[in-house]
Amino acid sequence: ITRALDRLGELDLARRKAPQDPRPAFGLARAAWLQRDFASASRWLREALAIDPEQATYHTLLCQVRYRMGELRAARAACVRALQLDPQQSDATLLLRGLRAH
């Protein structure tokens, strides 16, 4: 746990040192996702996407987060955007199929 907390601190420091690099915010989003803190994951993803809106991977994770938050329309939109940017995003394809069933 100490190592994980150190890593989170490193990501936050990197985010503050290089505010135009979306990778630390995405790393924090992934960490929040793994901790099932979907509100924080969504916030970090919005930050990463504000810097790099063309990153399909960020949209795919946003789809998963929004789905877990019960925001199905937003989840669908994130999946669609991920697939527009990268039609090979298999996770987004699978998620979108599942969302269409709702």
C-alpha positions as CSV (number, residue, x, y, z in Angstrom):
1,I,0.0,0.0,0.0
2,T,2.8,2.4,0.8
3,R,4.3,1.9,-2.7
4,A,0.9,2.6,-4.3
5,L,0.5,5.8,-2.3
6,D,4.0,6.9,-3.2
7,R,3.1,6.3,-6.9
8,L,-0.1,8.4,-6.5
9,G,2.0,11.1,-5.0
10,E,4.4,10.9,-7.9
11,L,1.6,11.1,-10.5
12,D,0.1,14.2,-8.8
13,L,3.6,15.8,-8.6
14,A,4.1,15.1,-12.3
15,R,0.7,16.5,-13.1
16,R,1.5,19.8,-11.3
17,K,5.0,20.0,-12.9
18,A,3.8,19.4,-16.4
19,P,0.2,20.6,-16.6
20,Q,0.1,20.1,-20.4
21,D,0.9,16.4,-20.1
22,P,-2.3,14.3,-19.9
23,R,-0.6,11.1,-18.8
24,P,-0.4,11.8,-15.0
25,A,-4.1,12.7,-14.9
26,F,-4.9,9.5,-16.8
27,G,-2.8,7.6,-14.4
28,L,-4.7,9.1,-11.5
29,A,-7.9,8.2,-13.2
30,R,-6.9,4.6,-13.6
31,A,-5.9,4.4,-10.0
32,A,-9.2,5.9,-8.9
33,W,-11.0,3.4,-11.3
34,L,-9.2,0.5,-9.6
35,Q,-10.3,1.8,-6.2
36,R,-13.8,2.1,-7.5
37,D,-13.8,5.8,-6.9
38,F,-15.7,6.6,-10.0
39,A,-16.3,10.3,-9.3
40,S,-12.6,10.9,-8.9
41,A,-11.8,8.8,-12.0
42,S,-14.3,10.9,-14.0
43,R,-12.7,14.1,-12.7
44,W,-9.2,13.0,-13.7
45,L,-10.4,11.8,-17.1
46,R,-12.0,15.2,-17.8
47,E,-8.7,16.8,-17.0
48,A,-6.8,14.4,-19.3
49,L,-9.3,14.9,-22.1
50,A,-9.2,18.7,-21.7
51,I,-5.5,18.4,-22.6
52,D,-5.7,15.6,-25.2
53,P,-9.3,15.1,-26.5
54,E,-8.1,12.9,-29.3
55,Q,-6.9,10.0,-27.0
56,A,-9.3,7.0,-27.6
57,T,-8.0,5.2,-24.6
58,Y,-9.2,8.0,-22.3
59,H,-12.6,8.0,-23.8
60,T,-12.8,4.2,-23.4
61,L,-12.1,4.4,-19.7
62,L,-14.5,7.3,-19.4
63,C,-17.2,5.0,-20.9
64,Q,-16.5,2.4,-18.2
65,V,-16.6,5.0,-15.5
66,R,-19.8,6.6,-16.7
67,Y,-21.4,3.2,-17.0
68,R,-20.5,2.3,-13.4
69,M,-21.9,5.7,-12.3
70,G,-25.2,4.8,-14.0
71,E,-24.8,7.5,-16.6
72,L,-25.6,5.3,-19.6
73,R,-26.1,8.1,-22.2
74,A,-22.7,9.6,-21.3
75,A,-21.2,6.2,-21.4
76,R,-22.5,5.6,-24.9
77,A,-21.2,8.9,-26.1
78,A,-17.7,8.2,-24.7
79,C,-17.7,4.8,-26.4
80,V,-18.8,6.2,-29.7
81,R,-16.1,8.9,-29.5
82,A,-13.4,6.3,-28.6
83,L,-14.4,4.3,-31.7
84,Q,-14.5,7.4,-33.9
85,L,-10.9,8.1,-32.9
86,D,-9.7,4.5,-33.0
87,P,-12.1,1.8,-34.5
88,Q,-9.7,-0.9,-33.1
89,Q,-10.6,-0.1,-29.5
90,S,-12.0,-3.5,-28.7
91,D,-13.0,-2.6,-25.1
92,A,-15.1,0.3,-26.5
93,T,-16.7,-2.0,-29.0
94,L,-17.7,-4.5,-26.3
95,L,-18.9,-1.8,-24.0
96,L,-21.0,-0.2,-26.7
97,R,-22.6,-3.5,-27.5
98,G,-23.6,-4.0,-23.9
99,L,-24.9,-0.4,-23.6
100,R,-27.1,-0.9,-26.7
101,A,-28.8,-3.7,-24.8
102,H,-29.9,-1.3,-22.1
